[in-house]
């Protein structure tokens, strides 16, 4: 357990960041699940997935290339169904 005041503060900050990151990961997984269940050409599912991917990338949960790859996969999945 943290002993110094600054270490305790850093631990609290880490817990707050973990809560935000967990929420962002959950939103991302739900959006991708919506894409898997969506019909071909469903623009709302595409938009929700793109938004979740962009926010996850902005937050630092994935790299730029991973986000681009996932967006391409989403677009391909809903264009070929």
Wavefront OBJ file of the C-alpha trace (Angstrom):
o trace
v 0.000 0.000 0.000
v 1.104 3.554 -0.694
v 2.873 5.280 2.169
v 3.637 8.827 1.065
v 0.929 11.397 0.460
v 1.860 11.761 -3.203
v 1.722 7.992 -3.708
v -1.735 7.877 -2.132
v -2.887 10.679 -4.404
v -1.445 8.913 -7.455
v -3.242 5.730 -6.449
v -6.574 7.573 -6.208
v -5.973 9.172 -9.604
v -5.205 5.778 -11.079
v -8.459 4.371 -9.743
v -10.395 7.254 -11.301
v -8.655 6.741 -14.634
v -9.363 3.013 -14.452
v -13.070 3.722 -14.015
v -13.109 5.981 -17.095
v -11.090 3.482 -19.150
v -13.341 0.597 -18.129
v -16.409 2.586 -19.172
v -14.806 3.436 -22.528
v -13.873 -0.229 -23.118
v -17.430 -1.293 -22.289
v -18.868 1.279 -24.731
v -16.472 0.062 -27.410
v -17.388 -3.585 -26.932
v -21.117 -2.788 -26.974
v -20.740 -0.761 -30.172
v -18.830 -3.581 -31.862
v -21.453 -6.051 -30.698
v -24.087 -3.794 -32.278
v -22.166 -3.978 -35.551
v -22.091 -7.778 -35.431
v -25.872 -7.847 -34.937
v -26.661 -5.078 -37.446
v -28.046 -5.499 -40.926
v -26.178 -4.562 -44.087
v -25.823 -0.802 -44.558
v -26.955 0.137 -41.047
v -25.516 3.645 -40.791
v -26.426 4.087 -37.123
v -24.383 1.036 -36.149
v -21.446 2.240 -38.230
v -21.601 5.713 -36.709
v -21.791 4.361 -33.152
v -18.865 2.026 -33.753
v -16.735 4.751 -35.341
v -17.486 7.096 -32.456
v -16.566 4.477 -29.858
v -13.359 3.580 -31.707
v -12.338 7.230 -32.075
v -12.971 7.965 -28.418
v -11.008 4.891 -27.350
v -8.120 5.994 -29.554
v -8.259 9.551 -28.238
v -8.273 8.247 -24.673
v -5.225 6.090 -25.367
v -6.858 2.684 -25.150
v -5.645 1.742 -28.619
v -3.175 3.047 -31.141
v -4.021 4.934 -34.296
v -3.316 1.932 -36.524
v -5.454 -0.389 -34.398
v -8.319 2.087 -34.588
v -7.964 2.354 -38.366
v -7.903 -1.435 -38.709
v -11.040 -1.829 -36.603
v -12.869 0.887 -38.544
v -11.998 -0.872 -41.798
v -13.219 -4.154 -40.371
v -16.516 -2.545 -39.320
v -17.024 -0.974 -42.737
v -16.258 -4.245 -44.491
v -18.571 -6.223 -42.192
v -21.554 -3.989 -42.869
v -20.936 -3.582 -46.586
v -20.725 -7.315 -47.373
v -23.567 -8.646 -45.210
l 1 2 3 4 5 6 7 8 9 10 11 12 13 14 15 16 17 18 19 20 21 22 23 24 25 26 27 28 29 30 31 32 33 34 35 36 37 38 39 40 41 42 43 44 45 46 47 48 49 50 51 52 53 54 55 56 57 58 59 60 61 62 63 64 65 66 67 68 69 70 71 72 73 74 75 76 77 78 79 80 81
